[in-house]
Every structure is written in C-alpha cells, then in structure tokens.
C-alpha cells in the first residue's frame, strides 16, 4: 500500500480515535456483574412490596421499583425529590395532585401512564374487593404464611390487604385527571398524604403485567416495575438475580447483573468478601469492621438508619397480662451498655419510638424508661409473679447482634426474678405463630419510611398496625389518639397527641420497649464508590455506583 500524506493522516486519526474510545469509561470495561451477600432476601418468599414489609425487602426493592415521590437518600435529612412524578401540588387538606414523568418504561416495555398508577392503588391490587376478602381464609393467622402456601389464584394473601389498610387507612380513591396526571383523595384530612405516597408499599406497578399473571404467586415471583434493574431469577431463601433495565428513564444502569445471595452466617459473609467471592456484604457487626478494613482492598460503610430495635409484648398471655411485669422489663434493660458493648458506641439509645428527621413532630425531651433494677424488682414483687415461664422468641441474627442482645436482656430479667426462657426460631412465621404455644415476648424493629410519627407508631402499633393486627396488644385510649394523629392538621394538637401515645405505649401499658437505634454496616470492595442510605435501600443507580480505576 502506498502511503500518501493524506492516507497517513487518516490512519493516525483513526488510531488516535480508537485509543481514545478504548480508554474512555464506556469502552475501557464492560459493565460489571456484582454479587451482594445478604442474611435474607425477603421473609415471605414474595417480591411484593405490600406482602413484604421488612428491612431485608427494603434493601432489594429499590433496585426494582419506584414511587411517585422519592427521597435524596444520601443526605442526612432525607429531603423529598421527584420520582415517577415530576411535581406535586397540595390541592386541599384531603387532596394531592401529581404530574407523572414522561417516557417511563416498565420492565416489560410498556410506558407508564395514569392507568398504572390508579391500578396500583385500586381495591383489586390491595386485595380488598368483597369477593377477594371472602376468598381469603377466615381467621387465618396473619404473617405466618409464605408464598408457597398461597393457593387462591389471583386473590392476594390476607397480609396484602392488612398492609394496605395499614398504609392507606383513609384513602378514598386515586383518580385519573389525564394520561399523565393523577389525584390522591383522602376520606378525611391527611397531613401525611405526601409521605404515604413516598413510602415503601406505594411503588408503581405495571397494570398489564399484574393482570396477565396467571396467579398472584406468579406475579409475586416476577413483578414488573420501573426501577433500573429487572427480575431475571428468584429462588426464595437462595438467590435473586436482577439484570440492567436499559430502557430506564434515568441514567443507564451501571451494573449488567446484580445478584443477591443468601448467606445467613456472618463469618461466611465476611470470608466470602475477603476471598473475592462477594463484592458487597450486608449486616456487618461492629466487631468485624476492623477485620475487613485491615485489608486494603476492602472497606466498610454505613451507620444509624431510620429503624429502631424493639422488644414487643403480647399482653394476652401468661405473666404478660400484668402491666407491672411489662413495666419491670422496660426498666431492666441496660440500653447504654448494649450500645457500648455490642455496637462500639456506633449507634445510640433514641428518644423512644421517634427520629430527629420528624422535624417539628420530634419530641426532643422524651426518653426511654430509665434503667433501674431496684424499681424493676419492686414492680415484679408488687405483681405477685409466681415464677411462671416467660418465653422470648428470637431469630438467629436476622438483626445484627440479635442473639447477644437477647442473652444480655434475658440475664437481666432473671436478675429481677423472672423465669425467662429463650426460644430460637427459624423464621418470622414461627415468631408470629400461636399454635405452637402462647406468644409473650419477641424481637422486632420499627422503621420510619417517611418523616412523621404516623409512619411508625401508627403504622405498626395502632388498630391497623401489625401489632394489633396479629392480636398482641390493644388500648382503647391509644386507638382513639391514633385517629387524631392521622387526621388533625393542627401541629400542637398532633404533638400533644403523639406525646400521650408514647406515654401509653412505652410507660403506662407497654406495647413495646425501644432498645436502641439500629445501624447498618456494609463491607465492600474499596475500588467501588458507593454510599448507603438511612432508609435501608441499597441504591445501585448510576449516580451512586462507580468502579474506580486502579492508580498507575
């Protein structure tokens, strides 16, 4: 070939262009395959945001689903931001109107419209149509079944309806204004309507995909959302595989395949990270952080989250019927020592069941019951307790340091004269079960998915909340206050109501007692830039995941 000045210039230009392309981020490497080792993916075997209201579900769902209103999840005060809606307007104290984002594609290729939003909040989806309610088993124990036990065709399990009532007790309707505009209308004044629209369980689903699924279980194994990753494979208690949704409305997903694998043992998760088997691991106990960080290829990120660890009481059985026994237990917990010994002071004892991000609704002068063993012993003596066994049901480290915390508390309870027996359970179905014996005390946690007490104390402990839904506790005055807190638009009335609710549920007639604010720590490859969220979601969108090239 004869090289002229022109052909030589073209060859050099082509060579330079190829070199530039190959060195750019888009061409230097293919999108990675990322593996995350978790202690569990979901508890009920279902990828349904209403059936699965859990810490573990919140972690994986954010990759698959999105709400109309979102949060800036890396900022400490978690300000709201547009999600699948670009703007929203408060019409009156019962109505919020939202403009939908144009061009949003579901995982099945359909474009999101107001019809999908209306369906997501419909009685059919909530499982509250009369014929659905009739088909659900009468007297069924809530939260004791798994997806493998659901046999009612397209009828959602009763837990879906229970959670829908909890999340949307006063929703009148969601109406279509036009193809890209919807209105949420409450039956009563609701100062928290924007929060409810943004909470977990309000993620938007594809109407067509839901309706085309042969059964509810089929849908729950392979749901269709709008998130940056879509379901490829799901084996409950084993693995969840997600693939990049390249029609995603935001930036192109930075990961080709995102794999969550169940590894229950902490040691196995840590060893798998250090050996390179996993890119991320969750639920790292504080005593393992130094072990990971001693290896330069790995680091640990995380901290306190909008979730508190609780001990919950069933006041209908055995010694727990006596309010003084429950009060005594609240005073026998040395919360500060637990935070120091098991958490290395990386979290704190909070001001009861509330978080600072409640803003004006946060009661800064409230405290948990004081640690006072003498008072606890006195209360036990006054109760006339006769030594009857008190059973504590505990999972094996579903929560970080769960077993250690239970053992410390059980010993403290024995020191005040209680006959405590720990029963280790395999899953949440066994924790809630009543057929194997009376429920008395169990572990739990409560989250605050939006910044208002309604998101936690009402959501979990009022008449539509899980504790009363499963029949553990109720209080007539407390329940009346729940209605006031949900419907009043007067700030001072709401603050006074919330205070009285805390007095009842945490001191006078204990439904639960808060032990400490939860914290979540993740081990990860040091060459991955990634930030956790206080809302527990793992965000693998393009603005929160970057693989850093090694230094030359």
N, C-alpha and C positions, 0 to 999 in steps of 0.2 A: 504494500500500500504506500503510495506516495503522499508524504505529509506536507501539505502546504501550510502557510501561516494561518489560514482560516481553519483548516481541519485540526491543526494542533490546538488552536484556541478553543474550539468546540470540545475537543477531548478533555482539555484541562478543566473547562467549565463543568462538564458532566461529572468528572472525577470529584471536583470540589463539592458539587451538589450532593452526590452520593455520600461523601464523607460527612456533610452537614446533617443529612437526613438520618444517617446511622447513629450519629452522636446525640440526636435530639431525644427527649424523654419518650416521645411516641414510638420511636423506632429502635431505641437502644435496648429495650427489653419488652417482651410480651407481658400482658397483664398477669399478675401472679395468681396462683392458687393458694388460698390462705386457710389454715386449719385452726380452729379455736376449740380447746378442750374445756368442757363445762361439767359441773356436777349433775346437771339435768337440763334437758331442752324445754320440755313442758311437763306438767304434772299429770294431766288427764289424757295424754296421748292425742290431743287435738290442737290444730293450729287455728283455733277460732278465738278471736280477741274477746268475745263475751264469755265463752266457756272457760278460757284460761286467763284468769286474773291473778297473776303471780309475778314474783321477782324474776324468775327464770324466763317466763314468757315475754316480759317487757324487754328483756335483753335481746331476743332474736326478732321480735315482731317489727321493730323499727326498720329493719332492712327490707321487709316485705310490704308493709302497709304505711299509710299516711293519713293524717287527719286534716280537716279543713284549716284549722289554726294550729300552728306549731310553736315551739319554743327555741330560743337560741341556747342550745343545750350545753355549750361550753362556757357560758357566762354564769357567775355565781348566783345572780339574782333571777336567772332563767326568764328573761323578758319574752313576751309573746312575739311571734313574727308570722307572716303569711305562710301558709302551707298549700293545700289544694285550693284554698280561697285566696285571692289576691288582696281583698279588703272586706271589712265587715262594719256594719252600722247598727247601733242600738236604736231601734225604732221607738220602743217604749219599754216599760218595766217587764213586759212579757214577750218581747219580740226582738230577734236579731236577724238582720238580712245580710247575706254573704254573696259576693261576686266570685264565681268559680274561675279557676285558671284555665286559659285556653290551651288546647292541644295536649292535654294529659292523656297518656296511653296506659291502659291496663296491660297486665302481662299477657292477655290473650289477643292483644292488638286493638281492642275496642277503644274508642275515645270516650273519656268520662264526660257525662252530662248531668244535668239536674235530676234526670230519672234515676241514675245510680245513687245519688245522694238521698233522694226520697225513699228509695227502696231500702237503703242501709238502715234507716230508722223506722221502718214500717213494722206493723204488728206481725206480718209474716216472718220477717227476719228475726224479730225479737222472740218469736215463739209464743206470742200472746193472743193469737186468734182463738176464738172459742173452741173450734174443733181440734186445735193443737193442744190446748190445755186439757181437753177431755182425753186426748190420746196419751198424755203423759201419765205415768203411774201415780195413782193416788197414794199419798202417804210415803212416797219414796224419800229415802234419806238423801238430802242434798249433799253434793260434793263428795260422794262415796263411790261414784261410778267412773269408768274410763270409756274411751271411745269404742273399745272392743265390745262393750256391753250395750251399745246403743243399737236398737233394732226396730225403731219406729219409722223407718223410711225417711221421708223428708221432714219429719217433725223433729225440731231441735230437742235436746235433752232438757229436763226441767231447770237445770242450772243456768242455761242461757236466759230463760225468762226471768229467773231470780236475779241475775246480774243486771239485766235490762231494767228491771224495776228499781234496783239499787242506783243505777247510774242516771235513770231518766224517770223518776217517780211522778213528775208533774208535766211531762211532755204531752202537749195536746196533738201536735202534728208538725211535720216538716212539709212545707208546700213549695211547689214549683212556681216561680214567678215567670221565668222564661227558661230557655235551654241552659243558660249559664248563670242563673240567679235563683237562690232558694231562701226561704224564711223558716226559722225555727220559732215556733209559737208555744209558749208555756201556758198551762191552765191557770197558773197563779203567778204573781210577781216572782221573778227569779233573778237575784243579783249575781248569780254564779253561772248564767247561761253560757257565756263565752268560755268559761273554764270547763264546763261539761262538754262543749263542742271540741275542746282541745285534748280531752283526757283519753287514756287508753280505754279501748272499747268503742270509741267513736270513729275508728278508721273506716275509710270508704271502700266498699266492695263493688265488684262488677255484678250488676243485676243479672245479666245474661249468664255469666259463669255460674252463679249461685243457682239460678233456675234450671240450668241444663244438667247440673249434677244429679245423678240418679238417687242418691240418698244424702242426708245431712252428713253422715260419716265420710262419704266420698268427698264432699266439699271441704270438710274439716281436715282431711289429709292433704288436700291440694288446693288451697284457697287462691284466689286471684285478686291481687291488689294493685297498687300503683307504684310501689317502692322501687328502689334501684336494683333489687335482686328478686328473682322469682324461684319458686319451689321446683326442684328437679327430682329430689328423692327425700322421703321422710320415713324413717323407721323409729317409732316411739321407743324411748329408753335406749336408743342406739345412735342414730345419726340424722342430721338434717343437712341436705346439700342444696345450696342456692347458686344460681347462675346469674351473670350480669343481664339486666334488662336494658338492652341497648336502645330502646325507644323511650327511655326515661326522660321526663321533661326537663330535668336539671342537667348538670354536667354528667358526662359519660361515666358510668361506674368504674372505679379504678381497679377492681378485682374481677378476674374471669370466673373463678369459682370460690365460693365461701362455704366452708364445711364446719359445722358444729358437731363435735363428737362427745358422747357421754363418757366421762372418766370420773367416777364417784370419789376415788381416793385422792386426797391432797398430794401425797407423796408421788403417786403415779403421774399426776398433772405436772408437778414440778420437775420430775425426772424427764418426762417427755419434752418439756420445753427446753431443758438444758441439753438434751441429746439431739435437738433439731426436729423432733417428730411433730411438734406443735409450734405455731407461730405466736399464738396467744394462749394464756390460760386464765381462768376466772377464779374468784374466791380464794385469793392467796392470803393465808393467815399472817398476821404481823410477824410471827416468829420465823417465817420462811423468807421474808423480804431480803434480809442480808445475804442469805444463801444464794439467791438469784442475782442480786446486784454485785456480788463478788465476781461474777463472770462478766467480762466487758462486753460480750455480745448480747447481753440481755439487761433489761431494766424493769422497774415496777412503777406503775402509775395508779392513781386513784385516791380516794379519801371518803369523807362522810357523804351520804346520799339522803334523799328525801324519803327515808324509811327508818322506822324505829323498831327495835326488838321488844316484843311484849311477852308477858305471861298472861294467859287468858283463863278465866274461871268459869266453870259450869256450876251455877248456883242451885241446880235442881237435884244434886246427888250427894249423898253421904254428908260428911262434915262441911262440905262447901255450902250447904244450905245456911249455915250460921255466918252472918256477916262478920262476926268478930274473928273467925278463922281466916277469912279472906283479908281482913284488915291487918291481922297479925303477919300474914305472909308478905304484905306490901312493905311492912316496917322491918322485916328480917333480911332484906336483900341489900348487900353492901355494893351498891352500884359503882361507886368510885373505885373500889378495889378491883372490881371486874374489868373496868375500863383500863386501869393501870396495869394489871397483871396479864390480862389476855389480849389487850389491844395496844399495849405500849403507849397509852395515852394518845393514840392516833384518832380517837373519836371522843365523845363526851356524853355526860348524862344530860338529857334535854329537859326543858321546862314542860314536862308532861307530853301529851299527845298533840304536839304542835311544832311548827318550824318557823324560823325567822322570816322566811320568804312569804309568810302570810301577810306581811306588811301591817296595815292598820288593824288587822284582826289578831295579831300576835300579842299574847298577854305575857309581857316580859317579867312580871312579878310572880308568876305561878311557879310552883316547884313540885317535884315528885314527893311522895311520902318520905319523911326523914328516916334514916337508918337508926333504929333504936331497939336493940334486942330486949332491953328490960320492958319496954312498952309492949313489944310483941309477946313476950312470955305472959305478961299481965292479961292481955287480951285472950290468950289461949286458956288461961286459968278461969277467967270470967265466963268463957263459953261453955264450960263443963265438958270439954272434949274428953272422950273415953278411950283414946288410943286407936280408933278405927283407922284402917289403912287409907291413905290419900295417894291416889295414883297420878303420877306425872307422865304424860305421853310425850315422847321425844323422838325425833328423827335423827339419823346418824349424819350429822354435819351437813344437812341441807343448808343451814346457815353456818357461816364461819364461826368456829369455836362453840358450836351448839352443845355438844356433849359436855365439854369442860364447864360451860356456864351452868348447865343443868345439874352437874355434880356439885358445884360450889353452892348453888342455891338449895339443893336437897340437904346438904350437910347443915346449912344454916337453919333450915326448917326443923331438922331433927334436934338442933340445939335449943329450940324454943318449945320442944315437947311434942312435935308432930311425927307421926309414923308415916314417913314418905317412902313410896315405892316407885322407882323409875321403870317404865315400860318402854323399851325400844321398839319403834315401829318402822316398817319398810317404806311407807308412802303416806300421802295425805288422806287417801281413802280410809286407811286404818286409823289415822288420827281422829277423824270425824265419826267413825263407826260407833253405833250404840249397841249393836247386837253382841259384841264380844265382851261387854261389861260396861259399867257406868262411866261416863266421862266426868272428869273432875278438874284437872289442870292440864294445859297443853301449851306448847310453844307456838308462837306466831310472830308475824311482823305486820306493821301497817305502813302503807305509803301515802304520800300526798301528791297525787298526779296533777293537781293544779292549786294555785295559792289561795286556799280558803279552807276553813275547818270543815266545810261540807264535804271536801274531798277525802277526808279521813274519818273523823269521829262519826259523821252521819253515814258515810259510805259503808263503814264496817260495823258500827255498833247501834245504829238506830233501828227502827222497826223494819226497814227494808235492807238493813245491813246484814253481813254474813253471820255475825254472832247471834243475832236474833232469828235469822232465817233457819239456822240449824238448831235453835231451841236451847241455847246455853244460858241466856240471861235476858231479862226484860225489866223495865222500871217505868211505871205509869207517868210520873212527872218528867222523867228524862225524855220519853217519847213525845210528850206534848211540846217540849222545848225543841225537839228536832224539827218540828213543823215551823216553829217561829224562826229558827236559824236559816231554814231553807227559803223562806218566803219574805221575811222582813227586808225592807230597803233602808232602814234606819241604822246607821253604823253603831251608835251607842247601845241601842237595843240588842243588836246582834252580838256585840262584845259582852254585854251582861248575860245574855243567854248562853253563850259559849262558856263563860266562866262557871255558871251554875251547872252546866252539863259536865264539866271537868270535876267539879266538887262531888257530884253524884257518882260518876263512873270510876273515879280514881280514889275517892276517900270514903264517902258515906256508904255506898253499896257497890263495892268494887266489881266491875265487869272484867277488868284487866289491870295490869300494872306495867308501866314502861320501865324497861331496864337500861337501855342506852340507845343512842342514835347509831344506826347501822353504818358501816363503812365498807366499801368495795374496793379491792385491790386486784389489779391485773398484772400478770407477768407477760412480757412481750419481747420480741426481737428489738434490739436497740437501733437497728437501721430503719425501723418503721416509725414515722412520726404519726402519732395518733393520740387523741385526748379522750378521756372518759367523760361521762355525764352524770350529774347528781340525780338524774331521772332514771338511772339504771340501764338505759338503752345503750347498746353498742352501735355506734354510728360509723359505717364504712362508706360514707359518701365521699365524693372527690375532694371536698374541702377539709376532710378530717382524716385522710389516709394518704400518706406519701412514703414511698421507699426511697431512702437517702442513699445516693451512690457512695461507695467507699472512697475515702481520700486517697489520692495518688501517693 
